[in-house]
Amino acid sequence: ACMEAAKKAGGPIMVTSSRGGGQFIAGKAADNTDDAACIAGSVAGALHVRAVAKLYGVPVILHSDHCQKAWLPWFDGMIK
């Protein structure tokens, strides 16, 4: 819905991803040892946003939520 709104407005959009959102996408029952589920879900979400943005023809900025020091393994895992 947000990319549809961006297309109608004629502008880009920023989509935020978070550690908890990544775990939600992976499924709350997924093994989250070493943030594995948070990382996998965040990467899957980013790939989804990239694929769908092409359908709408809008530029998307993917923002990884503010990251506290304890969550750096999640952030580093997304980059790898």
C-alpha positions in Angstrom: 0.0 0.0 0.0 2.8 2.4 0.8 4.4 1.9 -2.7 1.1 2.4 -4.3 0.7 5.7 -2.5 4.2 6.7 -3.5 3.4 6.0 -7.1 0.2 8.1 -6.9 2.1 11.0 -5.2 4.9 10.8 -7.8 7.7 10.5 -5.3 10.1 8.1 -3.6 9.3 6.4 -0.3 11.3 5.2 2.7 10.6 1.8 4.2 11.9 0.9 7.6 13.1 -2.5 8.7 13.7 -3.5 12.3 15.2 -6.4 14.1 11.8 -7.3 15.5 10.2 -6.9 12.1 12.8 -9.3 10.7 12.0 -11.9 13.3 8.3 -11.5 12.6 8.8 -12.0 8.9 10.8 -15.2 9.6 8.2 -16.4 12.0 8.3 -16.2 15.8 9.0 -20.0 16.1 12.1 -19.8 13.8 15.4 -20.5 15.6 16.9 -17.1 16.4 20.2 -18.3 17.7 22.8 -15.6 16.9 20.0 -13.5 15.4 19.6 -16.0 12.5 15.8 -15.4 12.2 16.0 -11.6 12.6 18.7 -11.5 9.9 16.9 -13.9 7.5 13.6 -12.1 7.9 15.2 -8.7 7.4 17.0 -9.8 4.3 13.8 -11.5 2.9 11.9 -8.3 3.6 14.5 -6.2 1.8 14.3 -8.5 -1.2 10.6 -8.3 -1.2 10.6 -4.5 -1.1 13.2 -4.4 -4.0 11.1 -6.7 -6.2 7.7 -5.0 -5.5 9.2 -1.5 -6.0 10.1 -2.4 -9.6 6.4 -3.2 -10.2 5.4 0.3 -9.0 8.4 2.1 -10.6 9.2 4.1 -7.5 12.5 4.6 -5.8 12.7 3.1 -2.3 15.1 3.9 0.4 15.4 1.0 2.8 16.1 2.2 6.3 17.4 -0.2 8.9 16.0 0.9 12.2 18.1 2.6 14.8 20.4 -0.1 16.2 21.5 -0.2 19.8 25.0 -1.7 20.5 23.6 -5.0 21.6 21.9 -5.5 18.2 25.1 -4.9 16.1 25.3 -8.7 15.3 21.8 -8.3 13.6 23.0 -5.3 11.6 26.3 -6.9 10.6 24.5 -10.1 9.6 22.3 -8.2 7.2 25.3 -6.7 5.5 27.0 -10.1 5.1 
